[in-house]
Amino acid sequence: MKTLALIFGLLFASYTLVAQETTGVTITVAIDNVVNDEGKIIIGLHTEETFMRAPGLINMESTIENGKVSFTFEDVAEGTYAIIALHDANANNRMDYHSNGMPKEGYGMSRNEMVMGPPTFDVAKFEVGNEPLHFDIRL
């Protein structure tokens, strides 16, 4: 009888722990102005420490269909983040530049601010609380 009670107790405890696993929010991103379907879109969710310096906390890539792509970041904890996306047209996993330093490939970021020069975290940042978020990023 003790064994049966122990089994039911463990089963209930494991069910409770699984039910409480997801503590973050979902962030969806849509990009619908890609100039062509060549290559792929690379996207990253960044903190101030990783923005334009290192891979993001979560990185994804997708092929492009009819100039559109969408991504979903799951279980994102509360905090301050920024998203940056790149149309890697030649699929070489990096941004390519003209000889004058201007990007050859399209890019965009959360909040869609137009900036002269490289994007900054302060321009792209947003707060994650307890509500799901959606961004439409323009390249």
Backbone bond lengths (Angstrom), bond angles and torsions (degrees), N, CA, C in turn:
res aa  C-N    CA-C-N  psi(-1)  N-CA   C-N-CA  omega(-1)  CA-C   N-CA-C  phi
1 M - - - 1.450 - - 1.524 111.61 -
2 K 1.342 115.44 -39.86 1.457 119.46 178.32 1.524 110.25 -62.53
3 T 1.317 117.53 -39.68 1.462 122.18 179.94 1.527 110.49 -63.45
4 L 1.310 116.30 -42.43 1.466 120.55 179.21 1.528 110.87 -63.87
5 A 1.315 117.44 -42.31 1.466 121.55 178.12 1.524 110.27 -64.00
6 L 1.330 116.50 -40.51 1.460 120.93 178.95 1.532 110.30 -63.69
7 I 1.317 117.45 -43.22 1.471 121.17 179.50 1.526 110.56 -61.73
8 F 1.325 117.52 -47.06 1.468 120.07 178.48 1.525 111.66 -63.64
9 G 1.318 116.98 -37.49 1.470 120.89 177.93 1.510 111.79 -63.35
10 L 1.334 116.94 -45.44 1.467 121.08 178.28 1.523 111.73 -65.55
11 L 1.315 116.38 -39.70 1.462 120.78 178.40 1.524 110.63 -61.74
12 F 1.324 117.00 -45.49 1.466 121.13 178.84 1.522 111.22 -63.96
13 A 1.340 116.66 -42.16 1.461 120.58 179.97 1.522 110.84 -63.94
14 S 1.336 118.30 -42.50 1.464 120.33 -179.90 1.525 111.19 -66.71
15 Y 1.331 117.88 -36.29 1.460 121.04 177.10 1.525 110.32 -64.59
16 T 1.314 117.52 -42.12 1.468 121.85 179.40 1.514 110.82 -64.59
17 L 1.329 118.21 -41.98 1.460 121.31 -179.90 1.521 111.40 -66.43
18 V 1.315 118.93 -40.73 1.459 122.13 178.70 1.519 110.40 -65.40
19 A 1.318 117.57 -38.84 1.459 121.35 -178.85 1.523 111.73 -66.00
20 Q 1.333 118.74 -23.29 1.454 122.07 -177.29 1.520 113.04 -102.95
21 E 1.341 118.27 7.00 1.455 121.38 -176.05 1.517 114.23 -61.86
22 T 1.312 119.72 -46.94 1.457 121.83 -176.01 1.525 110.22 -79.89
23 T 1.318 114.87 116.04 1.452 119.62 -177.55 1.517 112.35 -117.42
24 G 1.325 118.07 -11.28 1.459 121.15 -177.43 1.506 111.89 -99.59
25 V 1.330 114.78 -172.48 1.461 121.35 -178.30 1.525 110.07 -112.20
26 T 1.312 115.14 169.71 1.456 122.52 177.61 1.528 108.79 -101.93
27 I 1.322 115.59 134.69 1.466 121.91 174.39 1.518 107.00 -118.21
28 T 1.331 116.67 121.22 1.464 120.34 176.04 1.519 109.18 -106.01
29 V 1.306 115.19 144.80 1.462 121.96 -179.12 1.522 108.25 -130.76
30 A 1.320 115.91 131.29 1.464 121.66 175.48 1.526 108.77 -121.03
31 I 1.310 115.65 136.68 1.469 122.11 174.56 1.519 105.26 -128.60
32 D 1.339 116.78 119.75 1.467 118.90 -176.07 1.522 113.62 -126.49
33 N 1.335 117.21 18.68 1.467 118.99 179.57 1.527 112.62 -126.85
34 V 1.324 117.35 34.43 1.459 120.87 177.58 1.529 107.61 -70.15
35 V 1.328 117.50 132.86 1.465 121.44 -172.05 1.524 113.94 -67.50
36 N 1.342 117.86 -25.77 1.459 120.95 175.90 1.531 108.73 -157.98
37 D 1.314 116.18 174.53 1.459 121.17 -177.63 1.529 112.90 -94.82
38 E 1.318 117.18 11.58 1.465 121.13 -179.84 1.519 110.45 -74.29
39 G 1.319 116.28 144.99 1.458 121.21 175.58 1.513 112.62 72.08
40 K 1.343 115.26 -137.94 1.459 121.30 -176.08 1.520 109.99 -153.69
41 I 1.321 115.06 167.64 1.459 121.88 172.39 1.517 106.98 -105.18
42 I 1.318 116.32 130.26 1.462 123.04 175.04 1.525 106.57 -111.61
43 I 1.320 117.19 133.62 1.456 121.11 -176.59 1.527 109.07 -136.74
44 G 1.331 116.26 147.27 1.455 120.17 179.19 1.513 111.77 -141.99
45 L 1.317 115.73 143.28 1.462 123.47 173.75 1.523 106.43 -97.73
46 H 1.347 116.42 121.89 1.462 121.55 -170.95 1.516 113.14 -122.50
47 T 1.322 114.21 154.42 1.457 122.41 165.05 1.527 106.74 -99.83
48 E 1.304 116.37 175.32 1.470 119.54 178.46 1.530 111.22 -60.29
49 E 1.319 116.73 -33.00 1.467 120.64 -178.24 1.527 112.57 -69.99
50 T 1.326 118.48 -30.71 1.465 120.10 -176.28 1.520 113.73 -99.99
51 F 1.326 119.05 -17.07 1.466 122.34 -173.22 1.525 110.84 -60.48
52 M 1.321 116.90 119.87 1.471 126.19 179.40 1.538 112.83 62.90
53 R 1.344 117.02 14.54 1.460 120.40 -179.70 1.524 113.12 -123.67
54 A 1.333 116.17 -29.71 1.464 120.71 -172.14 1.523 108.74 -155.49
55 P 1.332 116.61 169.73 1.467 117.94 173.52 1.525 110.39 -57.82
56 G 1.319 115.62 152.94 1.456 120.12 -179.74 1.511 112.62 -72.40
57 L 1.317 114.92 174.76 1.461 120.29 175.72 1.527 109.82 -64.86
58 I 1.333 115.05 -39.06 1.463 122.01 174.94 1.522 106.39 -130.95
59 N 1.318 117.29 128.39 1.463 123.07 179.68 1.521 109.10 -124.48
60 M 1.328 115.88 141.15 1.457 121.05 178.94 1.521 109.35 -141.92
61 E 1.318 114.68 164.14 1.458 120.25 172.52 1.514 108.61 -145.86
62 S 1.333 114.95 156.61 1.458 120.04 -178.76 1.515 109.83 -154.13
63 T 1.324 115.13 150.05 1.452 119.43 171.02 1.529 108.11 -73.29
64 I 1.306 115.60 165.35 1.460 122.26 -175.68 1.520 108.60 -109.98
65 E 1.315 116.45 135.53 1.458 121.11 176.64 1.518 109.52 -128.02
66 N 1.328 116.12 119.24 1.466 122.47 -179.88 1.520 112.17 55.79
67 G 1.334 116.67 37.46 1.459 121.41 177.33 1.512 114.52 73.97
68 K 1.346 117.11 15.18 1.466 120.64 -175.89 1.524 111.06 -130.95
69 V 1.331 114.34 152.60 1.456 122.04 175.43 1.520 108.07 -157.82
70 S 1.328 116.61 153.04 1.467 119.91 175.70 1.526 109.68 -140.66
71 F 1.326 114.61 153.12 1.461 122.06 -178.17 1.524 108.84 -136.74
72 T 1.332 115.83 155.08 1.457 121.56 175.29 1.523 109.27 -134.15
73 F 1.321 115.54 120.11 1.464 121.59 172.84 1.526 106.46 -95.05
74 E 1.325 117.10 121.81 1.464 122.49 -176.51 1.521 111.26 -100.69
75 D 1.326 115.34 148.00 1.465 122.86 169.54 1.530 112.61 55.71
76 V 1.334 117.57 47.16 1.461 122.82 179.36 1.529 108.79 -84.19
77 A 1.319 115.99 126.18 1.463 121.69 -178.72 1.530 110.86 -72.52
78 E 1.322 116.10 159.03 1.465 121.02 176.46 1.524 108.95 -57.90
79 G 1.333 115.57 145.25 1.455 120.19 178.60 1.511 110.87 155.42
80 T 1.316 115.01 -172.01 1.459 122.55 179.88 1.521 108.30 -108.53
81 Y 1.340 115.75 126.55 1.454 122.16 -175.44 1.525 110.47 -136.81
82 A 1.324 115.04 170.90 1.460 123.07 170.25 1.525 107.11 -144.80
83 I 1.317 115.64 151.37 1.463 121.16 178.27 1.522 107.80 -118.17
84 I 1.307 116.15 137.09 1.457 120.64 174.31 1.525 108.06 -130.60
85 A 1.338 115.61 139.43 1.463 121.84 -177.71 1.530 109.08 -127.33
86 L 1.316 116.08 146.97 1.457 122.95 -179.48 1.512 109.57 -133.02
87 H 1.334 116.91 132.94 1.467 121.30 170.63 1.523 106.19 -88.28
88 D 1.312 116.29 97.98 1.461 122.82 179.92 1.533 107.40 -84.58
89 A 1.317 115.75 80.03 1.464 122.24 -171.06 1.527 113.23 -60.73
90 N 1.329 117.52 -32.93 1.465 119.39 -179.56 1.535 112.22 -102.57
91 A 1.315 117.91 9.57 1.476 124.20 174.77 1.522 113.32 53.49
92 N 1.335 116.87 41.32 1.462 120.18 177.25 1.536 112.37 -101.06
93 N 1.330 116.42 8.68 1.468 123.65 175.91 1.525 114.90 64.25
94 R 1.328 116.52 29.45 1.462 120.25 175.41 1.519 108.99 -159.30
95 M 1.313 116.31 162.80 1.460 120.70 176.65 1.530 108.62 -81.63
96 D 1.308 116.11 136.56 1.455 121.56 177.25 1.522 109.32 -103.13
97 Y 1.343 115.86 148.65 1.458 121.96 -175.20 1.526 111.40 -126.01
98 H 1.335 115.87 150.48 1.459 122.18 169.98 1.526 108.17 -73.11
99 S 1.316 116.87 168.00 1.472 120.70 -179.28 1.534 112.24 -62.21
100 N 1.347 117.59 -23.32 1.469 119.97 179.05 1.530 112.97 -86.95
101 G 1.344 117.08 3.70 1.454 121.33 177.79 1.518 115.32 92.78
102 M 1.321 118.01 -4.54 1.469 120.91 178.93 1.535 109.54 -79.19
103 P 1.333 117.11 142.94 1.473 119.69 179.77 1.525 112.40 -64.46
104 K 1.327 116.18 140.60 1.463 122.04 174.34 1.526 110.97 -86.38
105 E 1.332 116.77 -22.72 1.461 121.73 -173.79 1.524 109.79 -114.75
106 G 1.333 115.16 150.45 1.449 120.27 -178.81 1.519 112.63 -71.29
107 Y 1.319 115.18 147.53 1.456 120.99 175.54 1.521 108.99 -146.56
108 G 1.306 116.19 161.61 1.451 121.57 178.12 1.513 109.80 -156.41
109 M 1.328 115.13 170.51 1.462 119.52 -178.04 1.514 110.49 -146.90
110 S 1.315 115.64 164.49 1.453 120.57 176.56 1.527 108.56 -57.11
111 R 1.309 116.06 147.59 1.464 126.14 -178.43 1.536 113.03 74.94
112 N 1.339 119.21 -9.43 1.471 123.14 171.38 1.522 115.21 52.48
113 E 1.308 117.81 30.98 1.467 120.13 177.11 1.525 109.42 -72.95
114 M 1.306 116.03 136.62 1.460 121.18 175.78 1.524 107.55 -88.92
115 V 1.318 116.21 125.00 1.461 120.61 -178.42 1.517 110.05 -126.82
116 M 1.300 115.30 151.14 1.455 121.03 171.81 1.528 105.52 -92.47
117 G 1.297 116.91 123.13 1.452 120.42 -176.71 1.514 110.64 96.23
118 P 1.312 115.98 -174.43 1.464 119.81 -177.74 1.532 111.77 -64.31
119 P 1.322 117.54 148.40 1.466 120.18 177.56 1.530 110.71 -65.82
120 T 1.314 116.05 151.30 1.462 121.04 177.39 1.520 109.75 -119.48
121 F 1.311 115.42 156.15 1.453 121.17 179.46 1.526 110.72 -61.12
122 D 1.324 117.45 -42.06 1.466 120.59 -177.98 1.518 112.74 -59.85
123 V 1.310 117.78 -33.48 1.461 121.62 179.78 1.530 111.28 -74.95
124 A 1.319 117.44 -33.23 1.469 121.62 -173.78 1.529 114.05 -98.90
125 K 1.309 119.01 -9.27 1.467 120.36 -170.21 1.526 113.68 -69.81
126 F 1.335 114.13 154.18 1.458 122.79 176.71 1.519 107.86 -150.42
127 E 1.313 115.93 161.01 1.456 121.97 -178.94 1.529 110.61 -100.67
128 V 1.320 115.88 135.95 1.455 121.78 172.55 1.519 107.28 -104.49
129 G 1.318 115.60 123.43 1.460 121.84 176.70 1.510 108.90 -112.16
130 N 1.331 115.71 -123.41 1.463 119.10 -179.30 1.531 112.89 -115.42
131 E 1.337 117.38 10.09 1.469 122.15 178.34 1.530 109.92 -110.22
132 P 1.330 118.60 140.89 1.471 121.28 175.77 1.535 110.59 -58.91
133 L 1.327 116.05 150.46 1.464 122.01 -179.52 1.519 110.12 -123.20
134 H 1.343 115.36 154.27 1.465 121.81 176.14 1.522 107.99 -136.78
135 F 1.340 116.16 135.83 1.459 121.70 177.27 1.528 109.21 -127.10
136 D 1.322 116.47 136.59 1.453 123.05 168.29 1.513 105.51 -105.40
137 I 1.322 116.94 108.62 1.460 121.20 -177.31 1.507 109.28 -97.77
138 R 1.324 115.77 133.33 1.462 122.88 174.92 1.523 109.06 -100.91
139 L 1.321 115.30 134.52 1.476 119.66 176.64 1.513 109.55 -90.27
